[in-house]
Amino acid sequence: MAYEGSLKIVPGLTAGADLSSDQYKFGKVSAGGVVLANVSGEPVDGVIQDKPSVAGRAVSLAYDGVTKIEAGGIITAGARIQPNALGLAITAAAAASAAHKDSAAGTFNMAAGDTLVLDVDNVGAATATFDAAAGTITDTTGYAVANQDGLTVLVAVDGGANQTVTFPATGHTTALEIAASMNAGLIGCGVNVAGGQVVVTSDSQGTGSTIAITAGTSALTWAAAVAGTGDVVDIDAVTAAEVKTVVDADTTAVCTVNADGSVTFTSPSTGTASELDFQGGNVITTMSLAVEVINGAASGTHFAGKALEAATASGDIISALLINGLNV
């Protein structure tokens, strides 16, 4: 269990921003007050001890002693530590590091055509686009057709079980009448009329989107089904592996799939010129990223203390020894 003691606090400091979510993270003194240390490997002035919710409120910044601190990943007890871009403690890099950023855990609810605009190493923006289209099937029936009242059509959506539509006794000789009853009797798809023919379209989009007419007693005839397309199976539940495939193909970033379903974006270079510039796109919000520029760290990065306990995962609160006169 994390512990603390013999802390020395810088007197008279106020918060330079809302720090209510930044207790036990690395902080630094700016012209406007104490703010979160948000550059990986940068020099810091201490560890934030409390939770001021607005700028101008008093804040305690510990610079010496044993403090609690939130880990940004696995840390071995006794390892030197430094901040990552979120102010969390990570093992201090002995060599130059690459710019990197973690997303939220997936899957990710996207829309067809969503994008991520990313400039890697300041060579120009590249756009990763997530494409998806729905599976469909169109009837080839000649209308007006013989009355279909009481007859059936069986439809499987996205590879699921057959759904049976039985046409009620209300008159079914036109495409509009057929489509209306099918639309009312099916889930997971929509039915309309286009070009005078009945068209069944899956509600999902991606390569897993399919419509199959498997059997039934109706006299309706159908063209070959058109399967969904795109670079994901289901645009409403895009996996980390699918994100990696798209972003690796469309940008020079290197993506890593993590066990929790998140994605780590990494520059292929290291050092202070290593850069990830997240410029925009719908995926920014979907993956809990931000429009920001992240840089790698040079070799010989400042360290800000020593871990007294091991951290097994990001978010662990551990004890760390701070050194009077940090960044040595």
C-alpha positions in Angstrom: 0.0 0.0 0.0 1.3 3.4 -0.9 2.6 5.6 1.9 4.1 9.0 2.3 6.2 10.9 4.9 8.7 13.7 5.6 7.3 15.7 2.7 8.6 19.2 2.0 6.0 21.5 0.3 6.8 24.6 -1.8 5.0 27.4 0.1 2.6 30.0 -1.4 1.7 28.3 -4.6 -1.6 28.5 -6.4 -3.1 26.4 -9.2 -2.7 27.6 -12.8 -5.6 25.5 -14.0 -8.2 23.0 -12.8 -6.1 20.3 -11.1 -9.0 18.3 -9.6 -8.0 15.2 -11.6 -4.3 15.6 -11.1 -3.6 14.7 -7.5 -0.4 12.6 -7.1 0.8 13.6 -10.6 4.0 15.5 -11.5 3.5 19.3 -11.7 5.5 22.3 -12.7 5.4 26.0 -11.9 4.3 28.3 -14.7 3.7 32.0 -15.0 0.1 31.4 -14.2 0.7 29.0 -11.3 1.2 25.2 -10.9 0.1 23.1 -13.9 0.3 19.5 -14.8 3.7 18.3 -16.2 2.5 17.4 -19.7 5.6 16.7 -21.7 7.2 13.3 -21.5 10.5 13.4 -19.7 10.5 17.1 -19.0 11.9 18.7 -15.8 9.3 19.0 -13.0 9.1 20.9 -9.8 7.3 18.3 -7.6 4.2 16.2 -7.1 0.7 17.7 -6.8 -0.7 16.8 -3.4 -4.3 18.0 -3.5 -7.2 18.7 -5.9 -7.8 22.5 -6.6 -10.7 22.7 -9.0 -10.1 26.2 -10.4 -7.1 28.3 -11.1 -6.0 30.6 -8.3 -6.7 28.2 -5.4 -3.9 27.2 -3.1 -2.1 24.0 -4.1 0.5 21.9 -2.3 3.5 20.8 -4.4 5.9 18.4 -2.7 9.5 18.6 -3.8 11.3 16.4 -1.2 10.5 13.3 0.8 8.3 10.3 0.2 5.1 10.9 -1.7 2.3 9.0 -3.3 2.3 9.2 -7.1 0.2 7.7 -9.9 2.0 5.4 -12.3 1.7 5.6 -16.0 2.7 2.0 -16.6 4.7 -0.9 -15.1 7.5 0.3 -12.8 10.0 -1.8 -10.9 10.7 -0.9 -7.3 13.9 1.1 -7.2 13.6 2.4 -10.7 14.2 6.1 -11.5 11.0 7.8 -12.6 10.1 10.7 -14.8 6.7 12.1 -16.1 4.9 11.0 -19.2 2.7 13.4 -21.2 -0.1 12.9 -18.7 2.1 13.8 -15.6 2.1 10.1 -14.5 5.2 8.4 -13.3 7.0 6.1 -15.7 10.4 4.5 -15.7 13.0 7.2 -16.7 14.4 6.6 -20.2 18.1 6.0 -20.4 18.1 6.6 -24.1 16.1 8.8 -26.4 12.4 8.0 -26.5 9.8 8.2 -29.2 6.7 10.3 -29.1 3.7 8.1 -28.2 0.1 8.4 -27.2 -2.5 5.9 -25.8 -6.1 5.9 -26.8 -9.0 4.9 -24.7 -9.9 1.2 -24.6 -12.0 -0.1 -27.5 -14.1 -1.1 -29.2 -14.8 2.2 -30.9 -18.2 3.4 -32.2 -17.4 5.1 -35.5 -19.3 6.2 -38.6 -18.3 5.3 -42.2 -15.8 7.9 -43.5 -14.6 8.9 -40.0 -11.0 10.1 -40.1 -7.9 10.7 -38.0 -5.6 13.5 -39.2 -2.0 13.0 -38.0 1.3 14.5 -38.8 4.2 12.2 -37.8 7.6 13.8 -37.3 6.5 17.1 -38.9 6.6 15.8 -42.5 3.0 16.8 -43.3 -0.5 15.7 -42.3 -1.8 12.3 -43.3 -5.4 11.2 -43.1 -6.4 7.7 -41.9 -10.0 7.0 -43.1 -12.3 4.2 -41.8 -14.4 3.0 -44.7 -17.6 0.9 -44.4 -20.7 0.2 -46.4 -23.8 -2.0 -45.7 -24.7 -5.3 -47.2 -27.9 -5.3 -49.4 -30.1 -7.5 -51.6 -32.5 -6.3 -54.3 -35.5 -8.2 -55.6 -35.9 -8.9 -59.3 -39.7 -9.5 -59.1 -41.8 -8.2 -62.0 -44.5 -6.0 -60.5 -47.5 -6.1 -60.2 -46.9 -9.5 -58.7 -49.6 -12.1 -57.7 -51.1 -11.3 -54.3 -48.6 -12.5 -51.6 -51.1 -12.4 -48.7 -50.3 -15.3 -46.3 -47.0 -16.2 -48.0 -43.6 -15.9 -46.3 -40.1 -14.7 -46.9 -37.1 -15.6 -44.7 -34.3 -13.1 -44.2 -31.0 -13.5 -42.3 -29.2 -10.3 -41.3 -25.5 -10.2 -40.7 -25.3 -14.0 -40.5 -27.9 -14.3 -37.8 -30.9 -16.6 -37.6 -33.6 -16.5 -40.1 -36.4 -14.0 -39.5 -39.8 -14.9 -41.0 -42.1 -12.3 -42.5 -45.6 -13.5 -43.2 -47.5 -11.1 -45.4 -50.8 -10.2 -43.7 -54.1 -10.2 -45.6 -54.0 -6.6 -46.7 -53.1 -7.0 -50.4 -49.4 -7.4 -51.5 -49.1 -6.9 -55.2 -46.8 -3.8 -55.4 -43.2 -3.2 -54.4 -44.3 -0.6 -51.9 -46.8 -3.0 -50.2 -44.2 -5.7 -50.0 -41.5 -3.4 -48.6 -43.8 -1.9 -46.0 -44.7 -5.4 -44.5 -41.1 -6.6 -44.6 -39.9 -3.4 -42.9 -42.4 -3.9 -40.2 -41.5 -7.5 -39.7 -37.7 -7.4 -39.6 -35.1 -6.2 -37.2 -31.5 -5.2 -37.9 -32.2 -4.0 -41.4 -34.3 -1.5 -43.4 -36.5 -2.2 -46.4 -37.4 0.4 -49.1 -38.1 0.7 -52.8 -35.5 1.9 -55.2 -35.9 1.8 -59.0 -39.2 0.1 -58.6 -37.7 -2.9 -56.7 -37.6 -3.9 -53.1 -34.2 -3.4 -51.4 -33.2 -4.8 -48.1 -30.2 -3.1 -46.4 -28.5 -4.2 -43.2 -28.3 -1.6 -40.4 -24.6 -2.4 -39.9 -21.8 -1.3 -42.1 -18.5 -3.2 -42.8 -17.4 -6.5 -44.1 -19.6 -8.3 -41.6 -22.7 -6.7 -43.0 -24.8 -9.2 -45.0 -28.4 -9.8 -46.1 -29.5 -13.3 -47.2 -32.9 -14.4 -48.4 -32.8 -18.1 -47.6 -36.3 -19.5 -48.3 -40.0 -18.9 -48.0 -43.2 -19.5 -49.9 -43.6 -16.1 -51.6 -43.2 -15.7 -55.4 -40.6 -12.9 -54.9 -37.3 -13.3 -56.7 -34.0 -11.9 -55.7 -30.7 -10.9 -57.2 -27.4 -12.0 -55.8 -26.7 -10.4 -52.4 -24.1 -7.7 -52.2 -21.9 -8.1 -49.1 -20.9 -5.1 -47.0 -17.5 -3.6 -47.7 -14.8 -1.5 -46.0 -11.7 -2.0 -43.8 -13.6 -2.9 -40.6 -16.0 -5.7 -39.8 -18.5 -3.4 -38.0 -18.1 0.4 -38.1 -20.1 0.6 -34.8 -17.5 -1.6 -33.0 -14.1 -1.0 -34.5 -11.4 -3.0 -32.8 -7.9 -1.9 -31.8 -6.5 -4.3 -34.4 -8.6 -2.7 -37.1 -7.4 0.8 -36.0 -3.9 -0.4 -36.3 -4.4 -1.8 -39.8 -6.0 1.5 -41.0 -3.6 3.9 -39.3 -0.5 1.9 -40.2 -1.6 1.8 -43.9 -2.6 5.5 -44.1 0.1 7.2 -42.0 3.7 6.6 -40.9 2.8 6.1 -37.2 3.4 2.8 -35.7 0.4 1.4 -33.8 0.5 -1.2 -31.0 -2.6 -3.1 -29.8 -2.8 -3.3 -26.0 -4.4 -6.0 -23.9 -7.1 -3.7 -22.7 -8.2 -2.8 -26.3 -6.5 0.5 -26.4 -4.0 1.6 -29.1 -0.6 3.1 -28.6 0.4 5.5 -31.4 4.2 5.9 -31.7 6.5 7.9 -33.9 9.1 5.8 -35.8 11.8 8.1 -34.7 13.3 9.0 -31.3 14.5 12.2 -29.6 13.1 15.7 -29.4 12.4 15.7 -33.1 10.1 12.6 -32.7 6.6 14.1 -33.0 3.0 13.1 -33.1 0.8 16.0 -34.1 -2.9 15.0 -33.7 -4.6 17.6 -35.9 -8.2 16.5 -36.1 -10.8 14.1 -37.5 -13.8 12.4 -36.0 -11.8 9.7 -34.4 -10.1 12.1 -32.0 -13.2 12.3 -29.8 -14.2 8.6 -30.4 -10.9 7.3 -29.1 -10.6 9.9 -26.3 -7.6 11.5 -27.9 -6.9 15.2 -28.1 -5.8 17.7 -30.7 -2.2 18.1 -29.5 1.5 17.8 -30.3 3.5 15.2 -28.5 7.3 15.0 -28.7 9.8 12.3 -27.7 12.6 12.9 -25.2 16.3 13.2 -25.7 18.8 10.8 -24.1 19.8 11.8 -20.7 16.2 12.8 -19.8 15.8 14.3 -16.4 14.5 11.9 -13.7 12.4 13.1 -10.9 12.8 10.6 -8.1 12.9 6.9 -7.4 10.0 4.4 -7.1 9.9 2.8 -3.6 7.2 0.3 -4.7 6.4 -1.5 -7.9 3.6 -0.5 -10.2 1.9 -3.3 -12.1 -0.3 -1.1 -14.4 -1.1 2.4 -15.3 -3.2 4.0 -12.6 -1.5 2.3 -9.7 -0.7 4.6 -6.7 2.8 3.9 -5.4 5.3 5.5 -3.1 8.2 7.4 -4.5 11.2 9.2 -3.1 11.6 12.8 -4.3 15.0 14.4 -4.2 15.5 18.0 -3.0 16.6 19.7 -6.2 14.8 17.5 -8.7 15.9 16.9 -12.3 19.4 15.8 -11.6 
